[in-house]
């Protein structure tokens, strides 16, 4: 199963512990995570289903290529790390 981690800063808005899910693509894995936690979808994806601009996804240490369709293939035991850009001063 793919292991997905979410940024700690996101936990201020929605419960998002790491999850283990099945999926052949980033989209399928995230959709499985959204099935477990529907509120998470709105924090990660735009209305058109694209990754929000302030979010970043790494798969097994490599930056996600397809931010729109999330079609990057993943291994059954992939590690997917979701990051959120934060700013301030």
C-alpha positions as CSV (number, residue, x, y, z in Angstrom):
1,X,0.0,0.0,0.0
2,X,1.1,3.5,-0.7
3,X,1.9,5.6,2.4
4,X,0.7,9.2,2.3
5,X,1.8,11.9,4.8
6,X,0.3,15.3,5.2
7,X,1.8,18.5,6.5
8,X,1.4,19.2,10.2
9,X,0.3,22.7,9.5
10,X,-2.8,21.3,7.7
11,X,-3.8,19.6,11.0
12,X,-4.9,23.0,12.3
13,X,-7.8,22.9,9.8
14,X,-8.5,19.2,9.3
15,X,-7.5,15.9,10.9
16,X,-5.0,14.4,8.6
17,X,-2.9,11.5,10.0
18,X,-0.8,9.5,7.6
19,X,-2.8,6.9,5.7
20,X,-2.0,3.7,3.8
21,X,-4.0,3.3,0.6
22,X,-4.1,1.4,-2.7
23,X,-3.8,3.1,-6.1
24,X,-1.8,3.0,-9.3
25,X,-1.5,6.8,-9.6
26,X,-1.2,9.8,-7.3
27,X,-4.9,10.6,-8.2
28,X,-6.1,7.1,-7.2
29,X,-4.1,7.1,-4.0
30,X,-5.4,10.6,-3.0
31,X,-8.9,9.7,-3.9
32,X,-8.7,6.7,-1.6
33,X,-7.4,9.1,1.2
34,X,-10.3,11.4,0.4
35,X,-12.7,8.5,0.8
36,X,-11.4,8.1,4.4
37,X,-11.3,11.8,5.0
38,X,-13.6,13.8,2.6
39,X,-12.8,17.2,4.2
40,X,-9.2,16.8,3.1
41,X,-10.0,17.1,-0.6
42,X,-10.9,20.8,-0.4
43,X,-7.6,21.7,1.2
44,X,-5.5,19.9,-1.4
45,X,-7.4,20.3,-4.6
46,X,-9.0,23.2,-6.5
47,X,-12.6,23.0,-7.8
48,X,-11.3,21.5,-11.1
49,X,-9.4,18.7,-9.2
50,X,-5.9,20.2,-9.7
51,X,-3.4,20.4,-6.9
52,X,-3.7,23.8,-5.2
53,X,-0.9,26.2,-6.0
54,X,0.3,26.3,-2.4
55,X,0.5,22.5,-2.2
56,X,3.4,20.3,-3.3
57,X,3.6,16.5,-3.7
58,X,6.7,14.3,-3.7
59,X,6.5,10.6,-4.7
60,X,9.4,8.5,-3.4
61,X,11.5,11.6,-3.2
62,X,10.7,13.0,-6.7
63,X,8.5,16.0,-7.4
64,X,5.1,15.4,-8.8
65,X,5.1,16.1,-12.6
66,X,1.3,16.2,-13.3
67,X,-0.2,18.8,-11.0
68,X,-3.5,19.0,-13.0
69,X,-4.5,15.3,-13.5
70,X,-2.2,13.8,-10.8
71,X,-1.6,11.0,-13.3
72,X,2.0,10.1,-12.1
73,X,2.2,6.4,-11.7
74,X,3.2,5.0,-8.3
75,X,4.5,1.8,-7.0
76,X,2.3,-0.3,-4.7
77,X,4.6,0.6,-1.8
78,X,5.1,4.3,-2.7
79,X,5.7,7.0,-0.2
80,X,3.7,10.2,-1.1
81,X,4.5,13.3,0.9
82,X,2.2,16.3,0.7
83,X,3.7,19.6,1.6
84,X,2.1,23.0,2.1
85,X,3.9,26.3,1.4
86,X,3.6,28.7,4.2
87,X,4.7,32.3,4.5
88,X,5.0,35.0,7.1
89,X,7.5,37.1,8.7
